[in-house]
Amino acid sequence: INPILCPSLLPPPPCESLGFAPGEIRCFTHRDRVYPMTLVVSGQEQLPPTPSSGGMARKSQDIKVFSFIDSSNISASLSWESLGFSVATKKAGRKEILKGMTGELRPGELTCILGPSGSGKTSLLNLLAGRVRKGGKNRAEIVGEVKVNGKVVDPSAMQQLFGYVMQDDALLGTMTPREILQFAAPLRLGTAGSPRGELIEDLLTSLGLIKCADTMVGNELIKGISGGERKRTAVGAELITNPETTFLDEPTSGLDTGSSYNVISILQQLTQLQRSVLCTIHQPSSEIFQLFDQAIFLLADQVVYHGPLSGIRAHFTSIGHQCPQDYNPADFVMFIIQTGDEQHVEAVTSGWAKSQNRRPLLDNVSDAALLAIPKRKGFIEETIALSKREIQKTVRDKGTLGARFGSTIFLTVIYSLVFFRIGSTEPEDSVLVKRDRYDMQSHAGAMMMLGIRTMMGSAQPLLLTFASERPVFMREYASNMYGSVPYFLSKTAVELPVHLLQNIVMWLIAYWAMAAQGDFFVLVIATTLISMAAASTVLLAACLISDAKKAIEAAPGLFVPQILFAGFFVKMEQLPSFMRWLQYICSLKWGMNILIISEFEDVSGGTTLLKANDINTDHAVIYVVVLLAIFIGFRLLAMVALSRKAKAFYN
């Protein structure tokens, strides 16, 4: 009789021959975990069936997954003592999110955190994962100690050693699971010379992603893989570095029972290789709940139970709440802790504080070396990798690209029909237009409409698409995959040709249809500068506003002032003096100045128009410099804003 599921524990569990009666099943227990045994009958090795309920027996299986993980290299133990977390509020002073939390996560254990909404599940997870720092806009305060291998550490300084999977899968919809891992491997593994191809194939196989490995993840506009496959892809992106501990926030959120079971089963297999996993979970089914080793129940920011699943019934029976045998312990405890008054809450929390079943924390300090934090690849390598991904995203997102150029063509055709031959100084007599004289005001209005269309056409797509890219940057930046400078540089390098091509298409239609008088290339450059500067302005707003809906609602506040302060509807000297400074950050004004100079400088009466709008032909270079300053300055502000948010994303 031999154990068939026996992780490398120190000291190892005892193994001895036992006498079995025919059909009898026995297990041995070590450190609160029950291990099923192999039953030998007539020389044939057979597996005893896993109990359907009421036990801690885990599914017996030979470990043939995650072969790149060395199970002899035991992960670090994580413990926390008297951990508290509070934030400042405007009305109630300081609000306690967590108080007096004590617990631990040992190697080879799969632990879940359960509790009602607002009990502090995610806050505890983020705190241990180093995603929360002191200070921030909420003036967060953290008390207590967090220890790794018995040594007090600052989790935020070690978060690169941890894997963290967010509740919302932060993945680019235009990439496949294989490409996501191929992108993450060289950046997250640093300069390590491991065979990355074999590692990626191992991960895809272990996570059950082989069948969909070359299918795009998908988003609202692109049909992609299922929710369970998305979640497993997000897990794989974190496991590629073989982290000491993996944290997951609601890994089963939005999944059906089968997909949820598959995700948790993969995490269970990971713990069999001496890795520790901690996750929050909401109302797990009995089949899923039995996959966990340890459970932490929270109520009113405090722990009401932290221990093995086998001890839940005994503990709550001891404080007067007996769980029926045919009940799921998780459902029973959640019902108990959510349906009582304040006295009930006090009784449940104090019952655990006084319990004799609390497992003592590991107090030995280990000298075992932690996994080394991988070094970043370097500026050039990061920029190249990000540029390739940005090009791939732009080309594959045919819906957005088609809508962008489709709207450009459609609106330009409409403008060209409305302002057909408007720039011609000769009388016009054709099917589309009959005009006996040239009208400079209408000509200037046509140029203004093209400038406004250029601004809107470049800003709105970025405002809509960046909302889905922002969480991806947050996750990857927090994981130290790359810096903010390579990210924004690669994004700008790919955006510039798109803006240029978009404006070339616009002027190819409008230039001859409207009988424009200016130099074709100067007009293209002027509207391209408007596009890039407007995109930078919107990018800053998108970095400051996390929600896409709010960003769209705030768009008029960005675009309307651009039109008002362009100087064509009201002269600057007629504005209140305290508002005049806004003209200097309005890209439309300076771009239109260049466009008007090129279009009207050689037209009869054009000098009068230039003077009326306070445009100096000798300052054309200055107008270009101002546009470049707006473009670069707002990009730099966006980079700083997004980097600061990524560092304190959960604060």
SULZIZI-V490686 format. One record per residue. N is the residue number from 1. RES is the residue in one letter. NEAR is the number of other C-alpha atoms within 10 Angstrom. Layout:
n->[N:N]
res->[RES:RES]
near->[NEAR:NEAR]
This chain:
n->[1:2:3:4:5:6:7:8:9:10:11:12:13:14:15:16:17:18:19:20:21:22:23:24:25:26:27:28:29:30:31:32:33:34:35:36:37:38:39:40:41:42:43:44:45:46:47:48:49:50:51:52:53:54:55:56:57:58:59:60:61:62:63:64:65:66:67:68:69:70:71:72:73:74:75:76:77:78:79:80:81:82:83:84:85:86:87:88:89:90:91:92:93:94:95:96:97:98:99:100:101:102:103:104:105:106:107:108:109:110:111:112:113:114:115:116:117:118:119:120:121:122:123:124:125:126:127:128:129:130:131:132:133:134:135:136:137:138:139:140:141:142:143:144:145:146:147:148:149:150:151:152:153:154:155:156:157:158:159:160:161:162:163:164:165:166:167:168:169:170:171:172:173:174:175:176:177:178:179:180:181:182:183:184:185:186:187:188:189:190:191:192:193:194:195:196:197:198:199:200:201:202:203:204:205:206:207:208:209:210:211:212:213:214:215:216:217:218:219:220:221:222:223:224:225:226:227:228:229:230:231:232:233:234:235:236:237:238:239:240:241:242:243:244:245:246:247:248:249:250:251:252:253:254:255:256:257:258:259:260:261:262:263:264:265:266:267:268:269:270:271:272:273:274:275:276:277:278:279:280:281:282:283:284:285:286:287:288:289:290:291:292:293:294:295:296:297:298:299:300:301:302:303:304:305:306:307:308:309:310:311:312:313:314:315:316:317:318:319:320:321:322:323:324:325:326:327:328:329:330:331:332:333:334:335:336:337:338:339:340:341:342:343:344:345:346:347:348:349:350:351:352:353:354:355:356:357:358:359:360:361:362:363:364:365:366:367:368:369:370:371:372:373:374:375:376:377:378:379:380:381:382:383:384:385:386:387:388:389:390:391:392:393:394:395:396:397:398:399:400:401:402:403:404:405:406:407:408:409:410:411:412:413:414:415:416:417:418:419:420:421:422:423:424:425:426:427:428:429:430:431:432:433:434:435:436:437:438:439:440:441:442:443:444:445:446:447:448:449:450:451:452:453:454:455:456:457:458:459:460:461:462:463:464:465:466:467:468:469:470:471:472:473:474:475:476:477:478:479:480:481:482:483:484:485:486:487:488:489:490:491:492:493:494:495:496:497:498:499:500:501:502:503:504:505:506:507:508:509:510:511:512:513:514:515:516:517:518:519:520:521:522:523:524:525:526:527:528:529:530:531:532:533:534:535:536:537:538:539:540:541:542:543:544:545:546:547:548:549:550:551:552:553:554:555:556:557:558:559:560:561:562:563:564:565:566:567:568:569:570:571:572:573:574:575:576:577:578:579:580:581:582:583:584:585:586:587:588:589:590:591:592:593:594:595:596:597:598:599:600:601:602:603:604:605:606:607:608:609:610:611:612:613:614:615:616:617:618:619:620:621:622:623:624:625:626:627:628:629:630:631:632:633:634:635:636:637:638:639:640:641:642:643:644:645:646:647:648:649:650:651]
res->[I:N:P:I:L:C:P:S:L:L:P:P:P:P:C:E:S:L:G:F:A:P:G:E:I:R:C:F:T:H:R:D:R:V:Y:P:M:T:L:V:V:S:G:Q:E:Q:L:P:P:T:P:S:S:G:G:M:A:R:K:S:Q:D:I:K:V:F:S:F:I:D:S:S:N:I:S:A:S:L:S:W:E:S:L:G:F:S:V:A:T:K:K:A:G:R:K:E:I:L:K:G:M:T:G:E:L:R:P:G:E:L:T:C:I:L:G:P:S:G:S:G:K:T:S:L:L:N:L:L:A:G:R:V:R:K:G:G:K:N:R:A:E:I:V:G:E:V:K:V:N:G:K:V:V:D:P:S:A:M:Q:Q:L:F:G:Y:V:M:Q:D:D:A:L:L:G:T:M:T:P:R:E:I:L:Q:F:A:A:P:L:R:L:G:T:A:G:S:P:R:G:E:L:I:E:D:L:L:T:S:L:G:L:I:K:C:A:D:T:M:V:G:N:E:L:I:K:G:I:S:G:G:E:R:K:R:T:A:V:G:A:E:L:I:T:N:P:E:T:T:F:L:D:E:P:T:S:G:L:D:T:G:S:S:Y:N:V:I:S:I:L:Q:Q:L:T:Q:L:Q:R:S:V:L:C:T:I:H:Q:P:S:S:E:I:F:Q:L:F:D:Q:A:I:F:L:L:A:D:Q:V:V:Y:H:G:P:L:S:G:I:R:A:H:F:T:S:I:G:H:Q:C:P:Q:D:Y:N:P:A:D:F:V:M:F:I:I:Q:T:G:D:E:Q:H:V:E:A:V:T:S:G:W:A:K:S:Q:N:R:R:P:L:L:D:N:V:S:D:A:A:L:L:A:I:P:K:R:K:G:F:I:E:E:T:I:A:L:S:K:R:E:I:Q:K:T:V:R:D:K:G:T:L:G:A:R:F:G:S:T:I:F:L:T:V:I:Y:S:L:V:F:F:R:I:G:S:T:E:P:E:D:S:V:L:V:K:R:D:R:Y:D:M:Q:S:H:A:G:A:M:M:M:L:G:I:R:T:M:M:G:S:A:Q:P:L:L:L:T:F:A:S:E:R:P:V:F:M:R:E:Y:A:S:N:M:Y:G:S:V:P:Y:F:L:S:K:T:A:V:E:L:P:V:H:L:L:Q:N:I:V:M:W:L:I:A:Y:W:A:M:A:A:Q:G:D:F:F:V:L:V:I:A:T:T:L:I:S:M:A:A:A:S:T:V:L:L:A:A:C:L:I:S:D:A:K:K:A:I:E:A:A:P:G:L:F:V:P:Q:I:L:F:A:G:F:F:V:K:M:E:Q:L:P:S:F:M:R:W:L:Q:Y:I:C:S:L:K:W:G:M:N:I:L:I:I:S:E:F:E:D:V:S:G:G:T:T:L:L:K:A:N:D:I:N:T:D:H:A:V:I:Y:V:V:V:L:L:A:I:F:I:G:F:R:L:L:A:M:V:A:L:S:R:K:A:K:A:F:Y:N]
near->[14:15:18:14:19:16:18:17:14:6:7:10:16:9:10:9:7:9:8:13:7:9:8:9:16:14:13:15:13:13:8:16:19:19:21:26:21:20:21:15:11:6:7:8:12:11:14:17:12:14:13:11:14:15:13:23:22:18:17:18:10:10:12:10:17:23:14:15:18:13:18:11:15:20:25:25:22:23:22:20:16:14:19:21:23:18:19:16:11:8:7:7:9:15:14:16:18:24:19:15:18:18:22:20:21:24:23:26:23:25:28:25:24:27:27:17:13:13:19:24:28:21:20:21:20:22:22:23:25:21:22:24:21:17:14:17:10:14:14:18:17:17:15:15:18:22:21:20:21:19:16:15:13:16:22:19:12:14:20:23:22:23:24:29:24:18:17:15:18:20:25:19:23:24:22:22:29:23:17:22:27:18:18:21:22:20:22:25:20:18:13:13:8:12:9:16:12:12:19:23:18:19:26:23:16:19:22:17:21:16:9:17:22:14:18:21:24:19:14:8:11:15:13:19:21:13:18:21:22:22:26:26:27:24:25:25:25:23:22:23:21:20:24:22:26:24:25:24:21:20:25:26:16:14:16:11:14:10:18:20:20:18:22:20:17:17:25:23:22:24:25:20:24:25:28:27:26:25:25:23:20:19:14:18:15:15:13:18:21:23:22:23:23:25:24:21:21:26:23:22:22:24:26:24:28:23:20:18:24:20:16:20:18:14:21:21:11:11:14:11:15:15:19:10:10:8:12:18:22:22:16:17:21:18:13:16:20:15:9:13:10:9:8:14:19:14:16:22:20:15:18:19:15:9:15:9:14:14:13:8:16:16:11:9:12:12:9:11:10:15:15:8:17:17:14:18:17:14:13:10:15:20:21:14:18:20:21:13:21:20:15:13:15:16:13:16:15:14:12:17:15:11:12:17:18:13:14:20:19:12:16:23:17:12:20:21:16:14:20:20:25:26:26:20:16:12:13:17:10:8:6:10:15:11:14:11:11:16:13:19:10:13:20:19:14:21:21:20:13:20:23:18:20:25:26:17:22:26:23:16:16:17:22:16:13:17:18:19:14:17:20:16:21:18:20:20:18:22:18:17:23:23:19:16:16:20:21:17:16:20:17:17:14:16:18:15:12:17:20:18:13:23:24:20:15:23:21:14:16:24:19:16:19:22:17:22:18:19:12:16:11:15:26:21:18:24:29:26:28:31:29:27:30:28:28:26:24:27:22:21:20:27:22:14:16:17:13:16:12:11:19:15:9:15:17:11:10:15:19:10:15:21:20:18:24:23:21:17:10:12:14:19:9:8:11:8:9:7:10:13:11:12:19:14:21:25:30:30:24:26:27:25:24:25:25:23:23:22:22:22:18:12:16:11:11:17:16:12:19:17:11:12:17:14:20:15:17:9:13:18:11:13:22:19:13:19:26:17:15:23:22:16:17:22:23:17:17:23:21:16:16:24:20:12:17:21:17:19:17:15:20]
